[in-house]
Amino acid sequence: MGYAGRASTSDWLEESMRLKGRKIVITGGATGIGRATALRCAGEGAQVVVVDINDTDGRSAQEEIRAEGGQGW
């Protein structure tokens, strides 16, 4: 058995991109749980829109998503 009881690394890679092609809007995505959710969704292949009243941290979240290779607006 591979990582966390999975049969192989390829199974893990396939599962890790389970949101590929999805578009997700995260409200309150600049900090805290919202930011963590935005980063996780982007890491799993989603295109993420971060919406927050806190413009500075919202832009920072977008930049972090892009720096990790994701698509964030």
Protein Blocks (a to p, Z undefined) as FASTA:
>chain_A
ZZehiabfklmmmmmmmmgoiacddehilgcjllmmmmmmmmnopacddddfblmlmmmm
mmmmmmnopacZZ
